[in-house]
Amino acid sequence: MVVQASTDIRFDLVIRGGLLVDPEKGTAAPGDLAVAGDRIAAVGGPGTVDPAGAEVYDASGLLVTPGLIDLHTHVYDGTTGLGLPADLAGVRQGVTTVVDAGSCGSDDWPHFAAGVVAPAATRVLSWLNISRHGLVHGTAELVRGAADIDVEATAGILARHPETVRGLKVRMSRSVLGDSGLAPLRTAVRLAGDHALPVMVHVGNAPPAFGDVLDLLGPGDVVTHAFHGKTGGLFGGGRAPLPQARAALERGVRFDVGHGSASFAFDTAERALAAGIEPYTISTDLHARNADGPVHDLTTCLSKLLALGMPLPDVIRCTTSRPAEVLGLAGELGSLKPGAAADLSLLGTAGAPEHLTDSEGHTRPAGPWLAPVAAVRAGRPIPIRKAAV
């Protein structure tokens, strides 16, 4: 059976022979998929989609997923010390949407929008930094407290640019905050709430304490670096997860990987999985200082979670339908249904290493392996940069 948006649509691209991974159904089955313009137009079993007149892509041996979404990247290239070119973090590695996580604040939004968002082949969205400076002047962007936040300008950007700015980012660790404490987070939660948007909160070294941060978050808010191995963190130095963590998850707070240079530990993730706490989303915190390791790219991060025993459909869901839901774009992104955006990732299994390395230098044997082979962005196939591990 073919599910098709309309019988009158002329297809521009047909992807045949692949294994279609549907995160909403939790299934992976052979099938064909057709694209018309920048939309998915039809999905059916093998050989059921008529490719007449369309470009045909042979995806034999590949997984075909909704376009991967990296919920935490740094792509303010040339302006911050961390920035990577958006397409190097995105379509050149099989990722069709990247979300810049606070590289830019209200002071530099026009420059970021014109210089990064507009020219990229990758869809670039933003977690706008609650600090007016973002990371443009370094990584201690909230040491002056309220003086580092322009509430009026930030609120104006949230109101005027909902197509790109999907929430606010605030970094809650001692190296960022100085003596500011929890006040910037309270401001971010209030401002985001005024616009029905989530906040993404970076957690790291205390103060503030992880539990105190969690207590301020509500449904849809995101804790990135949730599985770091630093003092404090998810287990608070004990054997069981913090009670505030359980309570936050029950309220609908989302735990994100946000691997980064120092923010993902195999040991923490293994203990969390054993305690029934899985990542809601898997992101990289990819930037110029970790692209050559330990992060590399999003599919390498996915492979690390696969190596820890997460099932393939769950891992794909964590980088497709779930981040789309976090961003308020469920159904538009992260879906293989006709009518959704024709953003697709084609993944293979070639080039698996013997071991994978976390941000603390610890290794685990590589298990099932994913590697980007191709991307389709807005209906257009785009060559990618092969990942190096």
N, C-alpha and C positions, 0 to 999 in steps of 0.2 A: 504494500500500500504506500502511496505517495501522499505526504502532507504538503500541500501547495497553497501559497497565498492566493493565487488566481490562475485560472486555466489560460488566461490571455497573455501571461507574462512571457517575454522572450528572455532566455537565460544568456548571461554573458560569460559565466564560468561554471563548470561542473567539476566537482572533486569526486573522483571515483576510486573504489577499491580500498578505501581506508576503513579503520575501525572508529566509528562515531561514538565519542564519549559524551553522554548527555548527563551533566551534573545534576539537573533537576530530577531526573528519573533514577540516577545512580546506576546507569547501564552503559555497557560498551558493546556495540554490535556492528557487524559489517553493514555498510550502506553507502549511498551516494547523497551528495548535497549540491544544490544549485544556488547560484547567486545571480541576482538581477540588480544592476546598479550597485548601490551600497547596502543592499538588504539581502538576507537569506530568503530565498524564494520557494524552495522545495526541499524536502528531506524524504528519502525513501530507502527501501532495501536495495541490495546489489542489483544493478542493471535496470532499475525501475525508473530512473530519471533520464529522459530523452535529451542527449547532449547536442542535438542538431543545431548547428550554427554557433555553438559556444566554444570557448577555449576549454580544453579538457586537461585537468591536472591528475596524473596517476599517483594516488596516495597509497599504493599497495605496500603493506608492511608498516604503515604509519598510523599513529593515533591522530584523529582529527577532533580537536576540542574547540569550544568557544575561545575566542581570543583571550590569552592569559592577561591577567591584571596584576600588576605589582603595586601594592597599596602603599609602599614606603620606599621612595627613591630620593636621590638628590641630583637634579639635572639643571641647576642654574649654572651652566658651564661658562667659564670665563669671568664670572662675577664673584662667586664664592670659591674658596679653596677646595671644596669637596665636589664641585659640580662635574658631572659627566655630560657629554652631548646626549640629548633626549633619545635620539634614534639608536645610539650605542647601547643604552640601557633598555631600549624598547624593541622596535621591529627587527633590528639587526641581530637580536637574540630570541626572536620568536614571540616577543611580548607586544601586544597591540595597544595596551593602555598602561601608562605609568602615572603615578600620583606623586608629585613632589611634596615631600613632607617637611615643610617649614623652612626651606631655603630662603624663601621670600616673605617679607612682611609688608605692611601697608606702604612704607616709604618707597619701595621699589617695584610695586605691583605693575605699573604701566610698562616698565622696562622688561620685566619677566614675561608679561603677556605678549609683547611685541617681538621680543628676541628669542623666546623659548617656545611658547605655546603655538604661536601662529605658524612658524616655518616648519615645525616637526611633522614628519610623516606619521609618527606615533601619536596617538591621542594623549595629550598631556593635561592632567587635572591637577588640582592643588589643594593641599592642606595649608592654608595661609597661617603663617606664624603669628601668634598673639603679640610677639615682639615686633615693633615697627621696623626693626633693622633686619629681621630674619637672621641669616648666618652671614650676611654681607660683611660685617665687621668682626667676624670671629664667632666663637662658640660659647661666649658668656653673655648672651643677648638679653638676660633679665637681671643682671646684677644691680641695676639702679631701680628695680621695682617698677612702680607706676610711671616713672619718667621714661621707661622703655616701651610703653604701650600707648598708642594713639587710639583710644576707644572709638572716637567719632569716625576717623578714617577707616578703621577696620570694619566697623558696622556698614559704612558706605560701600565698601568693596563686596561684602557679603550680599548686600541688597542688589547691587548692580551687575554682578557677574556670577549668577547661580549656575550658568552652564559650565563653568570651569572650576570655581571655588566650591568645594564640596564639604568643607568643614574647617575647623581651626586646629592648629598644632601647638602644643605647649610642652616644653622639655622640663621635667621635674627631677633634676639631680643637682647635687650641691655645686658642681663646677659651673653650672649654668646660672644658678639663682642668687648666689651671694647670700644676703640676708632676707631675700624676698619671700621665702617660705611658700605657703600655699596660696598666697594672694593672686598671683598670675593665673593659676588654675581656676580659682573661683571666678575671675573676670572672664576667662575663656568659656567656661561652662555657661555663664549668664549670657554672654554675647551670642554664642552658638545657639543656645536655647531660644533666644529671641527670634532667630531665623530658622528654627526647626532643623538645625544641622547638628551633627555630632562633633565631638572633639577627639583628636588622637593625642594621647599622652605618652611621651617618652618616660620610661622609668629606668633608673640606674642606681648609682650610689646615693645612699641617704646622707643627710636629710634632704627632703622629707621622707618619712617612713612609707613604705609601699602600701601598708594598710590604710594610712591616712589619705593617700592619693585615691585609693579605690573607693573609699567612703564618699567621695565627692562626685562619683561618676554614675551615670544613669543609662537606661536602655539605649543601645546603639553606639555608645561611646566606645572608643578603641584604646586598649593598652598595648602599645608596641614595645618590643624587647621583653615580652612577658616571660620568656624562658631563658633569661640570662643566668649566669652562674656567679654573680657578685654577691657580696655579703647582704643579707636581708632577702629581698626578692620573694618569690612565690612561696617558699617554704619558711622564710623568716628564721633560718637557722635550726629549725626543728625537723621532725620526721614527716609531719603531715602538712598539707597546704594550709596557709593562713585561713582562719575562719572568714576574714574579710574578702578573700579571694572567692570562696564558695558563695558568699552572699552576693558579691558583685556579679558572678556568672548567673545566679538565679534572677538578678534584676535585668539581665540582658546586656551586660557589659561584654565586649568582645575582646578576646585575647589573640594578639597577633604576634607572629614570630619576630619580624624585624631583625634579621640575623646580624648584620653589621660586623664591624671589626672586633667587637668585644661584647656581643649581646646575645649569643646563642650558645648554650652548653648542652652537649649530648646528655650529660648526667641529669641536668634539670628537666630536659624534655622527656627522658625515659621515666623519671620519677613521676612527672606530671601525667604521662600517659597511663602509667600503672595505677595512678589515683583517679583515673577517669576524667582527667582534664586534657582535652585536645585543643590544638590551635583552632580558632574559628577562621582565621585567615593566615596565609603564609606569604610573607614579603621578605625582601632582601635587605633593605637599608643600603642599597647599592650606591657607591660613590667612587670618586677617583682613587681613593686610598685603599679600597678593598676589592676592586674589580679583578685584580690579579691574584686574589686570595685573601682571606679564606672564603669570600662570598662567591665570586666568579659571575654568577647569573642566577636567574630565578629557577631554571630547570635543575640546576645543581642543588639549590635549596630544597626543591621538591624531592629530589633523589635522597637527600638526607633524611627526610621524614619517612620516605618509603623504607629506607634502611632500618628505621626504628620500628617498623611494623605497621604504619598507617596504611590502610588499603588504598589502592589507586583511585577509585571513584571519590574517596574522601579528600585525597590530596588535590585532585583536579577541582573539586568543589571549592576548596580553600583558596583557589586562585582564579575562579571564574564566577559562579553564581553568588557565592557569599560576599566577595568584595563588591560585586555589583550592587548587592542589597545594602551593604554598608554605605555606599556612595549615593544611595537613592536612585539607582539606575537599573533595578531589577527588571528583567525582560528586554530592556534595550541592549544591555551588555550581558555577558555571561550565559548566553542561551543559544541553543541550536534551533529554536522554533522559527518557522517562517515569519518574517516581519521584523525579526531582531536585526541589529547591526551585523553586517557581513564582516565581522572581525573574527578570524580563526587562527589557531595555532596548530601546526603539523609537527608531531613529535616522533622521534625515532629512539632507538636504543643503542646506537653505535658509539664506541669510544669510552665505554665504562672504565673508570680507574679501579685499582684494587682497594683503595681506601678513600674515605671522605673525612674532612677535617673541620672541626667546629671552630668557634672564635677564641677558644682557649688553647688551641693546639692539640686537642685530643682527637683521636681517630676512631672510626668504626669501619668494619668491612663494608664495601659498597654492596648493596642489594640490587633490587630492580632499578634500572637506570633510565633517565629521560634526557634527551638532548634535542635542541631545536633543529628542525630541518627546513621549515618554511613558515612564513606568516602571510595571512591575507588581511589587509587593513582597508576597510571601507570598500571591499569588493576587489581590491587590487593586490595580486601577488607581489611580494617584495622580497628580494634576496636578503639573507641574514649573514651576520658575522658568526662563524663557528665559535662556540665556547671553548676556552682553554682551561683545563683543570690540572 
